[in-house]
Amino acid sequence: MGTRYAIGISSGDIGGAVALALIEDVRGNGLGLQGFPQIVVGQVAKDFHITMKFDEAATQFVITADEAQRAVKAMKAGSGYSQEILERVLDAAANLEGATQR
């Protein structure tokens, strides 16, 4: 279930929306990891800090509460991933892939 935030969504909802964007990248480009990264959501002030972890490597990016709400809404409506957060998810995945290959 995760943490339920005052804006009406949970950490699980946000993690799911991030995972959906990552899956879109995997469909087109594959994933240079031997598995799927762990997605951890934490709130700092009104923003959400998303950490993607795999083995000992980790990378982090930030999305706003408004972006999180729109991404979750799109996911729950069956509209797919949020284009708005996609670039940050892709950058984080690339960073994570690079960190695990060192």
N, CA, C and O atoms as CSV, one atom per row, in Angstrom:
chain,resi,resn,atom,element,x,y,z
A,1,MET,N,N,0.823,-1.182,0.000
A,1,MET,CA,C,0.000,0.000,0.000
A,1,MET,C,C,0.866,1.244,0.000
A,1,MET,O,O,0.685,2.108,-0.858
A,2,GLY,N,N,1.791,1.365,0.920
A,2,GLY,CA,C,2.645,2.538,0.958
A,2,GLY,C,C,2.046,3.666,1.765
A,2,GLY,O,O,1.018,3.510,2.423
A,3,THR,N,N,2.696,4.785,1.703
A,3,THR,CA,C,2.274,5.977,2.424
A,3,THR,C,C,1.211,6.708,1.630
A,3,THR,O,O,1.359,6.911,0.425
A,4,ARG,N,N,0.152,7.098,2.293
A,4,ARG,CA,C,-0.912,7.881,1.649
A,4,ARG,C,C,-0.630,9.347,1.933
A,4,ARG,O,O,-0.501,9.744,3.091
A,5,TYR,N,N,-0.533,10.156,0.880
A,5,TYR,CA,C,-0.219,11.566,1.017
A,5,TYR,C,C,-1.484,12.415,1.025
A,5,TYR,O,O,-2.539,11.979,0.564
A,6,ALA,N,N,-1.371,13.620,1.548
A,6,ALA,CA,C,-2.504,14.535,1.667
A,6,ALA,C,C,-3.108,14.905,0.308
A,6,ALA,O,O,-4.259,15.336,0.247
A,7,ILE,N,N,-2.357,14.744,-0.767
A,7,ILE,CA,C,-2.876,15.091,-2.093
A,7,ILE,C,C,-3.743,13.976,-2.687
A,7,ILE,O,O,-4.203,14.091,-3.823
A,8,GLY,N,N,-3.966,12.905,-1.930
A,8,GLY,CA,C,-4.902,11.865,-2.348
A,8,GLY,C,C,-4.317,10.699,-3.106
A,8,GLY,O,O,-5.064,9.887,-3.651
A,9,ILE,N,N,-3.006,10.589,-3.158
A,9,ILE,CA,C,-2.369,9.454,-3.811
A,9,ILE,C,C,-1.352,8.850,-2.848
A,9,ILE,O,O,-0.970,9.473,-1.858
A,10,SER,N,N,-0.926,7.641,-3.150
A,10,SER,CA,C,0.017,6.964,-2.257
A,10,SER,C,C,1.388,6.832,-2.912
A,10,SER,O,O,1.549,7.060,-4.111
A,11,SER,N,N,2.359,6.463,-2.104
A,11,SER,CA,C,3.697,6.211,-2.641
A,11,SER,C,C,3.649,5.063,-3.648
A,11,SER,O,O,4.395,5.055,-4.627
A,12,GLY,N,N,2.766,4.093,-3.400
A,12,GLY,CA,C,2.598,2.987,-4.343
A,12,GLY,C,C,2.048,3.453,-5.682
A,12,GLY,O,O,2.456,2.961,-6.734
A,13,ASP,N,N,1.114,4.411,-5.639
A,13,ASP,CA,C,0.570,4.982,-6.879
A,13,ASP,C,C,1.674,5.662,-7.685
A,13,ASP,O,O,1.798,5.459,-8.893
A,14,ILE,N,N,2.468,6.470,-6.996
A,14,ILE,CA,C,3.540,7.212,-7.665
A,14,ILE,C,C,4.581,6.235,-8.207
A,14,ILE,O,O,5.035,6.376,-9.343
A,15,GLY,N,N,4.959,5.248,-7.398
A,15,GLY,CA,C,5.917,4.239,-7.856
A,15,GLY,C,C,5.402,3.487,-9.071
A,15,GLY,O,O,6.168,3.176,-9.984
A,16,GLY,N,N,4.109,3.195,-9.087
A,16,GLY,CA,C,3.502,2.520,-10.237
A,16,GLY,C,C,3.561,3.363,-11.494
A,16,GLY,O,O,3.829,2.849,-12.580
A,17,ALA,N,N,3.310,4.669,-11.352
A,17,ALA,CA,C,3.369,5.575,-12.499
A,17,ALA,C,C,4.798,5.679,-13.039
A,17,ALA,O,O,5.005,5.736,-14.251
A,18,VAL,N,N,5.774,5.703,-12.141
A,18,VAL,CA,C,7.179,5.726,-12.561
A,18,VAL,C,C,7.532,4.414,-13.256
A,18,VAL,O,O,8.193,4.419,-14.294
A,19,ALA,N,N,7.098,3.296,-12.692
A,19,ALA,CA,C,7.368,1.983,-13.292
A,19,ALA,C,C,6.759,1.885,-14.687
A,19,ALA,O,O,7.372,1.319,-15.591
A,20,LEU,N,N,5.566,2.430,-14.867
A,20,LEU,CA,C,4.910,2.394,-16.176
A,20,LEU,C,C,5.735,3.157,-17.210
A,20,LEU,O,O,5.865,2.711,-18.350
A,21,ALA,N,N,6.290,4.300,-16.821
A,21,ALA,CA,C,7.155,5.055,-17.732
A,21,ALA,C,C,8.425,4.263,-18.038
A,21,ALA,O,O,8.893,4.260,-19.176
A,22,LEU,N,N,8.976,3.602,-17.045
A,22,LEU,CA,C,10.174,2.793,-17.257
A,22,LEU,C,C,9.885,1.614,-18.182
A,22,LEU,O,O,10.711,1.276,-19.030
A,23,ILE,N,N,8.748,1.002,-18.029
A,23,ILE,CA,C,8.355,-0.115,-18.904
A,23,ILE,C,C,8.259,0.353,-20.347
A,23,ILE,O,O,8.616,-0.390,-21.260
A,24,GLU,N,N,7.784,1.569,-20.565
A,24,GLU,CA,C,7.724,2.113,-21.923
A,24,GLU,C,C,9.125,2.168,-22.532
A,24,GLU,O,O,9.306,1.839,-23.704
A,25,ASP,N,N,10.113,2.583,-21.741
A,25,ASP,CA,C,11.496,2.613,-22.223
A,25,ASP,C,C,12.001,1.206,-22.518
A,25,ASP,O,O,12.675,0.979,-23.523
A,26,VAL,N,N,11.677,0.274,-21.648
A,26,VAL,CA,C,12.121,-1.112,-21.827
A,26,VAL,C,C,11.554,-1.691,-23.125
A,26,VAL,O,O,12.240,-2.433,-23.828
A,27,ARG,N,N,10.320,-1.357,-23.436
A,27,ARG,CA,C,9.708,-1.851,-24.681
A,27,ARG,C,C,10.499,-1.422,-25.905
A,27,ARG,O,O,10.693,-2.207,-26.832
A,28,GLY,N,N,10.952,-0.187,-25.906
A,28,GLY,CA,C,11.646,0.334,-27.079
A,28,GLY,C,C,13.142,0.117,-27.079
A,28,GLY,O,O,13.740,-0.085,-28.136
A,29,ASN,N,N,13.756,0.155,-25.907
A,29,ASN,CA,C,15.217,0.154,-25.843
A,29,ASN,C,C,15.815,-0.985,-25.043
A,29,ASN,O,O,17.034,-1.156,-25.042
A,30,GLY,N,N,15.005,-1.759,-24.372
A,30,GLY,CA,C,15.536,-2.785,-23.483
A,30,GLY,C,C,16.035,-2.137,-22.202
A,30,GLY,O,O,15.975,-0.917,-22.051
A,31,LEU,N,N,16.518,-2.942,-21.300
A,31,LEU,CA,C,17.024,-2.449,-20.031
A,31,LEU,C,C,18.350,-3.143,-19.772
A,31,LEU,O,O,18.428,-4.371,-19.794
A,32,GLY,N,N,19.383,-2.364,-19.528
A,32,GLY,CA,C,20.716,-2.912,-19.326
A,32,GLY,C,C,20.952,-3.430,-17.920
A,32,GLY,O,O,22.075,-3.367,-17.419
A,33,LEU,N,N,19.924,-3.935,-17.281
A,33,LEU,CA,C,20.028,-4.505,-15.940
A,33,LEU,C,C,19.527,-5.941,-15.982
A,33,LEU,O,O,18.743,-6.300,-16.861
A,34,GLN,N,N,19.961,-6.740,-15.065
A,34,GLN,CA,C,19.497,-8.125,-14.972
A,34,GLN,C,C,18.291,-8.201,-14.034
A,34,GLN,O,O,18.282,-8.986,-13.085
A,35,GLY,N,N,17.306,-7.406,-14.301
A,35,GLY,CA,C,16.102,-7.337,-13.490
A,35,GLY,C,C,15.532,-5.936,-13.535
A,35,GLY,O,O,15.990,-5.095,-14.310
A,36,PHE,N,N,14.540,-5.685,-12.712
A,36,PHE,CA,C,13.863,-4.391,-12.687
A,36,PHE,C,C,14.276,-3.654,-11.420
A,36,PHE,O,O,14.351,-4.264,-10.354
A,37,PRO,N,N,14.543,-2.366,-11.515
A,37,PRO,CA,C,14.989,-1.634,-10.326
A,37,PRO,C,C,13.884,-1.452,-9.287
A,37,PRO,O,O,12.697,-1.425,-9.612
A,38,GLN,N,N,14.300,-1.330,-8.055
A,38,GLN,CA,C,13.386,-0.977,-6.970
A,38,GLN,C,C,13.109,0.519,-7.088
A,38,GLN,O,O,14.019,1.306,-7.352
A,39,ILE,N,N,11.860,0.903,-6.893
A,39,ILE,CA,C,11.467,2.307,-6.964
A,39,ILE,C,C,10.988,2.715,-5.578
A,39,ILE,O,O,10.039,2.143,-5.043
A,40,VAL,N,N,11.659,3.713,-5.004
A,40,VAL,CA,C,11.338,4.188,-3.660
A,40,VAL,C,C,10.877,5.638,-3.773
A,40,VAL,O,O,11.523,6.456,-4.429
A,41,VAL,N,N,9.752,5.948,-3.128
A,41,VAL,CA,C,9.174,7.293,-3.189
A,41,VAL,C,C,9.242,7.918,-1.805
A,41,VAL,O,O,8.826,7.311,-0.818
A,42,GLY,N,N,9.762,9.120,-1.743
A,42,GLY,CA,C,9.801,9.871,-0.492
A,42,GLY,C,C,9.361,11.300,-0.748
A,42,GLY,O,O,9.613,11.849,-1.821
A,43,GLN,N,N,8.718,11.892,0.213
A,43,GLN,CA,C,8.254,13.270,0.061
A,43,GLN,C,C,9.165,14.212,0.833
A,43,GLN,O,O,9.477,13.979,2.001
A,44,VAL,N,N,9.583,15.270,0.168
A,44,VAL,CA,C,10.366,16.333,0.787
A,44,VAL,C,C,9.647,17.635,0.449
A,44,VAL,O,O,9.594,18.048,-0.709
A,45,ALA,N,N,9.095,18.275,1.477
A,45,ALA,CA,C,8.244,19.459,1.289
A,45,ALA,C,C,7.080,19.053,0.383
A,45,ALA,O,O,6.357,18.109,0.703
A,46,LYS,N,N,6.887,19.740,-0.729
A,46,LYS,CA,C,5.776,19.393,-1.618
A,46,LYS,C,C,6.211,18.546,-2.807
A,46,LYS,O,O,5.383,18.168,-3.636
A,47,ASP,N,N,7.486,18.252,-2.894
A,47,ASP,CA,C,8.010,17.457,-4.003
A,47,ASP,C,C,8.192,16.002,-3.596
A,47,ASP,O,O,8.219,15.668,-2.411
A,48,PHE,N,N,8.316,15.154,-4.595
A,48,PHE,CA,C,8.572,13.735,-4.362
A,48,PHE,C,C,9.941,13.387,-4.917
A,48,PHE,O,O,10.250,13.665,-6.076
A,49,HIS,N,N,10.750,12.777,-4.076
A,49,HIS,CA,C,12.071,12.319,-4.477
A,49,HIS,C,C,11.948,10.839,-4.802
A,49,HIS,O,O,11.606,10.023,-3.946
A,50,ILE,N,N,12.228,10.517,-6.032
A,50,ILE,CA,C,12.118,9.150,-6.521
A,50,ILE,C,C,13.523,8.568,-6.591
A,50,ILE,O,O,14.399,9.126,-7.251
A,51,THR,N,N,13.734,7.459,-5.917
A,51,THR,CA,C,15.018,6.770,-5.964
A,51,THR,C,C,14.822,5.442,-6.679
A,51,THR,O,O,13.928,4.665,-6.343
A,52,MET,N,N,15.665,5.195,-7.663
A,52,MET,CA,C,15.675,3.903,-8.344
A,52,MET,C,C,16.948,3.197,-7.922
A,52,MET,O,O,18.042,3.753,-8.025
A,53,LYS,N,N,16.797,1.943,-7.435
A,53,LYS,CA,C,17.933,1.171,-6.930
A,53,LYS,C,C,18.029,-0.172,-7.646
A,53,LYS,O,O,17.030,-0.797,-8.002
A,54,PHE,N,N,19.271,-0.581,-7.838
A,54,PHE,CA,C,19.528,-1.925,-8.349
A,54,PHE,C,C,20.872,-2.368,-7.806
A,54,PHE,O,O,21.870,-1.670,-7.986
A,55,ASP,N,N,20.918,-3.503,-7.152
A,55,ASP,CA,C,22.112,-3.966,-6.450
A,55,ASP,C,C,22.580,-2.854,-5.513
A,55,ASP,O,O,21.806,-2.390,-4.675
A,56,GLU,N,N,23.813,-2.427,-5.641
A,56,GLU,CA,C,24.352,-1.375,-4.765
A,56,GLU,C,C,24.207,0.017,-5.371
A,56,GLU,O,O,24.515,1.011,-4.713
A,57,ALA,N,N,23.746,0.102,-6.609
A,57,ALA,CA,C,23.647,1.384,-7.309
A,57,ALA,C,C,22.287,2.030,-7.062
A,57,ALA,O,O,21.277,1.347,-6.893
A,58,ALA,N,N,22.285,3.368,-7.046
A,58,ALA,CA,C,21.045,4.116,-6.877
A,58,ALA,C,C,21.152,5.439,-7.612
A,58,ALA,O,O,22.241,5.994,-7.761
A,59,THR,N,N,20.026,5.933,-8.064
A,59,THR,CA,C,19.936,7.248,-8.695
A,59,THR,C,C,18.617,7.884,-8.259
A,59,THR,O,O,17.664,7.187,-7.912
A,60,GLN,N,N,18.576,9.197,-8.281
A,60,GLN,CA,C,17.398,9.887,-7.755
A,60,GLN,C,C,16.997,11.047,-8.672
A,60,GLN,O,O,17.840,11.669,-9.319
A,61,PHE,N,N,15.693,11.321,-8.710
A,61,PHE,CA,C,15.180,12.494,-9.396
A,61,PHE,C,C,13.956,12.993,-8.639
A,61,PHE,O,O,13.456,12.320,-7.737
A,62,VAL,N,N,13.482,14.168,-9.010
A,62,VAL,CA,C,12.388,14.824,-8.292
A,62,VAL,C,C,11.227,15.075,-9.252
A,62,VAL,O,O,11.425,15.462,-10.404
A,63,ILE,N,N,10.007,14.847,-8.750
A,63,ILE,CA,C,8.806,15.278,-9.462
A,63,ILE,C,C,7.962,16.086,-8.486
A,63,ILE,O,O,7.989,15.849,-7.279
A,64,THR,N,N,7.224,17.028,-9.017
A,64,THR,CA,C,6.376,17.859,-8.166
A,64,THR,C,C,5.099,17.103,-7.811
A,64,THR,O,O,4.776,16.081,-8.416
A,65,ALA,N,N,4.390,17.620,-6.834
A,65,ALA,CA,C,3.110,17.012,-6.448
A,65,ALA,C,C,2.121,17.046,-7.609
A,65,ALA,O,O,1.388,16.082,-7.830
A,66,ASP,N,N,2.099,18.147,-8.349
A,66,ASP,CA,C,1.189,18.245,-9.499
A,66,ASP,C,C,1.541,17.221,-10.574
A,66,ASP,O,O,0.654,16.588,-11.146
A,67,GLU,N,N,2.840,17.059,-10.849
A,67,GLU,CA,C,3.265,16.059,-11.832
A,67,GLU,C,C,2.904,14.656,-11.366
A,67,GLU,O,O,2.464,13.824,-12.160
A,68,ALA,N,N,3.091,14.401,-10.083
A,68,ALA,CA,C,2.752,13.085,-9.530
A,68,ALA,C,C,1.262,12.813,-9.677
A,68,ALA,O,O,0.867,11.718,-10.080
A,69,GLN,N,N,0.438,13.794,-9.356
A,69,GLN,CA,C,-1.010,13.607,-9.474
A,69,GLN,C,C,-1.414,13.325,-10.916
A,69,GLN,O,O,-2.230,12.438,-11.168
A,70,ARG,N,N,-0.853,14.068,-11.862
A,70,ARG,CA,C,-1.202,13.848,-13.274
A,70,ARG,C,C,-0.719,12.487,-13.762
A,70,ARG,O,O,-1.423,11.817,-14.518
A,71,ALA,N,N,0.475,12.070,-13.339
A,71,ALA,CA,C,1.008,10.768,-13.752
A,71,ALA,C,C,0.145,9.629,-13.209
A,71,ALA,O,O,-0.142,8.668,-13.923
A,72,VAL,N,N,-0.266,9.738,-11.952
A,72,VAL,CA,C,-1.113,8.712,-11.347
A,72,VAL,C,C,-2.486,8.704,-11.999
A,72,VAL,O,O,-3.050,7.638,-12.247
A,73,LYS,N,N,-3.021,9.868,-12.276
A,73,LYS,CA,C,-4.336,9.956,-12.928
A,73,LYS,C,C,-4.301,9.279,-14.298
A,73,LYS,O,O,-5.211,8.524,-14.640
A,74,ALA,N,N,-3.256,9.545,-15.080
A,74,ALA,CA,C,-3.129,8.918,-16.395
A,74,ALA,C,C,-3.024,7.403,-16.273
A,74,ALA,O,O,-3.652,6.663,-17.031
A,75,MET,N,N,-2.220,6.948,-15.306
A,75,MET,CA,C,-2.041,5.510,-15.105
A,75,MET,C,C,-3.374,4.850,-14.734
A,75,MET,O,O,-3.744,3.826,-15.308
A,76,LYS,N,N,-4.087,5.435,-13.778
A,76,LYS,CA,C,-5.338,4.838,-13.307
A,76,LYS,C,C,-6.445,4.909,-14.349
A,76,LYS,O,O,-7.354,4.078,-14.348
A,77,ALA,N,N,-6.374,5.899,-15.240
A,77,ALA,CA,C,-7.382,6.021,-16.299
A,77,ALA,C,C,-7.091,5.083,-17.465
A,77,ALA,O,O,-7.889,4.969,-18.396
A,78,GLY,N,N,-5.949,4.415,-17.406
A,78,GLY,CA,C,-5.577,3.519,-18.491
A,78,GLY,C,C,-4.997,4.260,-19.684
A,78,GLY,O,O,-4.913,3.710,-20.781
A,79,SER,N,N,-4.598,5.503,-19.473
A,79,SER,CA,C,-4.051,6.328,-20.558
A,79,SER,C,C,-2.569,6.076,-20.786
A,79,SER,O,O,-1.977,6.642,-21.705
A,80,GLY,N,N,-1.968,5.235,-19.964
A,80,GLY,CA,C,-0.560,4.927,-20.121
A,80,GLY,C,C,0.323,5.775,-19.229
A,80,GLY,O,O,-0.117,6.306,-18.210
A,81,TYR,N,N,1.583,5.890,-19.634
A,81,TYR,CA,C,2.579,6.590,-18.839
A,81,TYR,C,C,2.461,8.101,-19.024
A,81,TYR,O,O,1.829,8.585,-19.963
A,82,SER,N,N,3.074,8.815,-18.121
A,82,SER,CA,C,3.087,10.276,-18.180
A,82,SER,C,C,4.280,10.749,-18.995
A,82,SER,O,O,5.429,10.530,-18.613
A,83,GLN,N,N,4.004,11.394,-20.109
A,83,GLN,CA,C,5.060,11.968,-20.943
A,83,GLN,C,C,5.831,13.031,-20.162
A,83,GLN,O,O,7.016,13.263,-20.401
A,84,GLU,N,N,5.140,13.662,-19.235
A,84,GLU,CA,C,5.713,14.748,-18.444
A,84,GLU,C,C,6.910,14.303,-17.586
A,84,GLU,O,O,7.849,15.075,-17.393
A,85,ILE,N,N,6.882,13.078,-17.078
A,85,ILE,CA,C,7.981,12.598,-16.234
A,85,ILE,C,C,8.910,11.629,-16.965
A,85,ILE,O,O,9.926,11.207,-16.412
A,86,LEU,N,N,8.570,11.277,-18.193
A,86,LEU,CA,C,9.297,10.245,-18.926
A,86,LEU,C,C,10.790,10.544,-19.043
A,86,LEU,O,O,11.610,9.660,-18.795
A,87,GLU,N,N,11.154,11.758,-19.411
A,87,GLU,CA,C,12.564,12.079,-19.624
A,87,GLU,C,C,13.392,11.882,-18.353
A,87,GLU,O,O,14.518,11.390,-18.417
A,88,ARG,N,N,12.839,12.262,-17.199
A,88,ARG,CA,C,13.574,12.071,-15.943
A,88,ARG,C,C,13.710,10.596,-15.598
A,88,ARG,O,O,14.738,10.169,-15.072
A,89,VAL,N,N,12.669,9.814,-15.894
A,89,VAL,CA,C,12.736,8.369,-15.650
A,89,VAL,C,C,13.799,7.741,-16.550
A,89,VAL,O,O,14.580,6.902,-16.101
A,90,LEU,N,N,13.830,8.146,-17.817
A,90,LEU,CA,C,14.811,7.597,-18.755
A,90,LEU,C,C,16.237,7.968,-18.355
A,90,LEU,O,O,17.142,7.136,-18.427
A,91,ASP,N,N,16.435,9.208,-17.937
A,91,ASP,CA,C,17.758,9.636,-17.482
A,91,ASP,C,C,18.197,8.837,-16.253
A,91,ASP,O,O,19.349,8.414,-16.158
A,92,ALA,N,N,17.277,8.637,-15.325
A,92,ALA,CA,C,17.598,7.878,-14.114
A,92,ALA,C,C,17.934,6.432,-14.462
A,92,ALA,O,O,18.865,5.857,-13.898
A,93,ALA,N,N,17.186,5.846,-15.381
A,93,ALA,CA,C,17.463,4.457,-15.797
A,93,ALA,C,C,18.835,4.360,-16.443
A,93,ALA,O,O,19.584,3.423,-16.166
A,94,ALA,N,N,19.175,5.316,-17.302
A,94,ALA,CA,C,20.489,5.319,-17.944
A,94,ALA,C,C,21.607,5.467,-16.919
A,94,ALA,O,O,22.638,4.801,-17.013
A,95,ASN,N,N,21.398,6.348,-15.936
A,95,ASN,CA,C,22.393,6.518,-14.868
A,95,ASN,C,C,22.571,5.236,-14.074
A,95,ASN,O,O,23.689,4.860,-13.723
A,96,LEU,N,N,21.460,4.569,-13.794
A,96,LEU,CA,C,21.503,3.330,-13.033
A,96,LEU,C,C,22.216,2.232,-13.828
A,96,LEU,O,O,23.027,1.486,-13.279
A,97,GLU,N,N,21.912,2.143,-15.100
A,97,GLU,CA,C,22.582,1.151,-15.946
A,97,GLU,C,C,24.091,1.392,-15.966
A,97,GLU,O,O,24.884,0.458,-15.848
A,98,GLY,N,N,24.471,2.659,-16.117
A,98,GLY,CA,C,25.894,3.001,-16.128
A,98,GLY,C,C,26.574,2.687,-14.813
A,98,GLY,O,O,27.710,2.213,-14.796
A,99,ALA,N,N,25.892,2.945,-13.716
A,99,ALA,CA,C,26.476,2.699,-12.394
A,99,ALA,C,C,26.660,1.199,-12.124
A,99,ALA,O,O,27.591,0.812,-11.418
A,100,THR,N,N,25.806,0.374,-12.666
A,100,THR,CA,C,25.927,-1.066,-12.417
A,100,THR,C,C,26.967,-1.714,-13.302
A,100,THR,O,O,27.383,-2.842,-13.037
A,101,GLN,N,N,27.393,-1.036,-14.340
A,101,GLN,CA,C,28.389,-1.597,-15.267
A,101,GLN,C,C,29.805,-1.157,-14.932
A,101,GLN,O,O,30.745,-1.516,-15.642
A,102,ARG,N,N,29.974,-0.391,-13.868
A,102,ARG,CA,C,31.315,0.067,-13.478
A,102,ARG,C,C,32.047,-0.999,-12.710
A,102,ARG,O,O,33.189,-0.791,-12.301
